[in-house]
Amino acid sequence: MEYRRNSKPMTAEERVEASKQSASVRQALMETMLVPYPQFRDGIKFIRKFHVPVEGGNPSAGRIGGLLGESRVGKTVICNYFVSQNPPSYDDEGESYPVVYVQASDEMKLPSLADRICIATGARSLTVKHKLVVDATLLRLAAAKTQLLIIDDAHFMYDGRNQTDRRNFISFVKMVADQKLASVLLVGEDSILDTIDATPTLSGRGFVYESLRAFSKDDEKKNFRNLLLAIEDRLPFAKPSNFIDKSIADDLHRFSGGLIGRLVNLIRQASYFAIDDGSAQIMREHLRDASRRLVPAHPDRSYRYFEIGAKK
């Protein structure tokens, strides 16, 4: 069996085989689990079309777009998967980094973002003076033949920033696009749209975006149920964990708020308990114990998750 990426469903026989592997292999299967849920497919399709807008055409340059949605809806997983499908390459002309991914942070200044971009393109961090940071980073993107620059958590570049920091980040994104070195995809919360709307030099460029949303209760009957079944098919346990049992599925949805990131974190934590117990499946009590260790999407300390007969 292949354990590098747990992205394909396993047959019942393959799950039994996986359950016999070492604890470290089973842990790795849980930590590399990738399920192509509807929002994942929508996000990948959007990034692919943003990168190469015409089937069989060339990568676009100079565009600015956004992949938006609330935290834990799965945007980072989507971006990392897309990057993995467009890896660096090396030839006689040097190295090429077609898709570059970096993460912003709330305390980050422009030189720190520039450092992260340079490191992501295989270069050392910058040592130039602040006023030369943008020029040096643009030269690095050109040298790396970058087609698409993905900035995750991009709302941190704008929300709550002083005027100088905000202007610096806006100016940087605009310069990358203006020089048509690469297209820039801003990934983060919906507040990014407020920045775009308030900045004519960005909004006037034909800003395109995709918004990803959590599974609603209406989705649970079909999509959420299918998601649970898809997760079941990737678990390294000999027996099914019965996630689609109505009471379990209801609590999984309530705990996660329909957010894929929260759902996977809960099931992953429960799987650790089950592996340690030598259990043939993830039991209700493993989910209960995991729910007590993690913060639910809708904190209600009186609600008792995954307890049979509990008054809720």
GUKOL-208687 format. One record per residue (C-alpha): residue in one letter; y, z, x. Coordinates in steps of 0.02 Angstrom, whole numbers, plus 50000, padded with zeros to 5 digits. Layout:
% residues N
aYZX ...
This chain:
% residues 312
m500005000050000 e501814997150050 y502885012750057 r504495006350134 r505345004149966 n504695011049802 s505434997149696 k503924989549609 p502884997349470 m501155003149520 t499535000749423 a498575016149369 e497405013649517 e498865012149639 r499645028149571 v498005037249599 e497965030649777 a499775035949803 s499375053449738 k498105055249880 q499385051750016 s500185065150122 a501605075650054 s502835066650168 v502325049450103 r502435055249922 q504135062949956 a504705046350032 l504085037149878 m505175048249769 e506695046749883 t506595027649892 m506235025049707 l507225010449637 v507135005849453 p507964989649392 y508724997349235 p509934986949128 q511524993349213 f510744989949383 r510404971949336 d512144969949262 g512944977049420 i511934966149538 k512304950649433 f514164954449436 i514254957249625 r513224941649658 k514394931049552 f515924939349628 h515254935449801 v514694917649763 p515504912549597 v514614895749579 e512724894149586 g512294885349748 g514104886349805 n514994895449945 p515554913549960 s517284916149889 a518704923049996 g520304931849951 r519734938849784 i519944956949728 g518774964249598 g518044980449536 l516374988249490 l516895002949383 g516145017349286 e515945036049282 s515115045649422 r513205045049433 v513035029149330 g512205020949481 k513585010849563 t513185016549741 v511335012349724 i511814995049659 c512994992049806 n511754997949937 y510414986849864 f511564971749868 v512004975450050 s510144976550092 q509934959050019 n511304952450135 p510884960350304 p511744957050471 s511134942250570 y511234937250753 d511274920050831 d511994910750981 e513744913050909 g513574931750898 e513314944250759 s513744941750576 y513994955250443 p514164945350280 v514284960550166 v515084976550229 y514974993050136 v516055008450168 q516455024050068 a518175031350042 s518505049950030 d519875060749958 e520585066550126 m520445049750211 k521955040750285 l522045022150322 p521515024050507 s519915032850448 l519515018650328 a519825006350469 d518635016050581 r517275015650450 i517464996950427 c517354993750613 i515815004850632 a515004996250482 t515244979550570 g514384985550728 a515954989650827 r516585006050899 s517925015750808 l519725010450837 t520795017650975 v522385007950939 k524015015350878 h524245017950691 k525395002950667 l524084991450742 v522634998050639 v522724984750503 d522844970350626 a521384976850728 t520314978950573 l520724961450510 l520224954350679 r518584963950671 l518184957350496 a518514939750558 a517424942150712 a516024949150605 k516144934150487 t516244946050340 q516254937850168 l516314953150056 l517034970350091 i516404983749970 i517414999949964 d516485013349867 d517375028249787 a518935017549801 h519845028549673 f520045041149815 m521245029049898 y522445030049752 d522175045049638 g523245060049683 r523935051549839 n525695052849904 q526725037049896 t526485032750080 d524585033950079 r524465024549915 r525585010649980 n524605009350143 f522935007150054 i523644994649929 s524424984850071 f522804984550169 v521764977950024 k523094964849990 m523144959150172 v521254956850180 a521354945950025 d522944936850076 q522204931150240 k520624925650148 l519534934250275 a518454941450138 s518444946349956 v518664964849919 l517634974249789 l518354991049738 v516985002449671 g517365018449581 e518045026549424 d519025017749288 s520665024949354 i520645010749480 l521224999649337 d522805010249320 t523225006349501 i522894987849476 d523944987249318 a525384996049405 t525334984349556 p525834966449512 t525344960249684 l523554965149641 s523464962449453 g524224945149469 r522794939149579 g521554937649436 f520724954549459 v518974953849384 y517884968849350 e516284975249272 s516184992349188 l514505001349188 r514155014649057 a512875028449034 f511435026248912 s512015031548739 k510915039848610 d510775022848524 d510085015648686 e508765029148699 k507645021448567 k507375006048675 n508245005348844 f508135023748888 r506305024348835 n505955008848941 l506855016849087 l505735032249074 l504195021249069 a504805011749222 i505055028049316 e503315033749265 d502585017949342 r503345022549511 l502815040849522 p501515045549653 f500455055649531 a498705052249466 k499135055549284 p500625050449175 s501965063649156 n502285059448972 f504165057748988 i504235048048824 d503635062948724 k505075065148602 s505535082948649 i505455078948836 a506415062548817 d507745071348713 d507985084648846 l507995071648986 h509385062348896 r510365078048854 f510235084749032 s510715068349116 g512005063048988 g511175045948999 l511725044149181 i510395036349293 g510925046449445 r510745063149357 l509095057849277 v508315052549442 n508945068349530 l508115079149398 i506455069849402 r506475069449592 q506735088349601 a505355091049474 s504195079949576 y504435091049728 f503855106049627 a502365096249561 i501845090249735 d501955108049803 d500895114249657 g499565101149688 s499805095149509 a499105078549450 q500715075249355 i502485081649331 m502305095149200 r503565101549074 e503755117549176 h504205107349332 l505595098949233 r506135115949166 d506215123549340 a507135108349407 s508405109249266 r508785127249314 r509215121849491 l510365107349445 v511975106449346 p511755097049180 a512945083649121 h513455094748975 p513425112749040 d512805124548906 r512045140048982 s511245144848817 y510265128648800 r508475130148860 y507865113648930 f506015108748925 e505425124848842 i504185123048700 g504705132748548 a506365137648625 k507795139848504 k509075126748557 
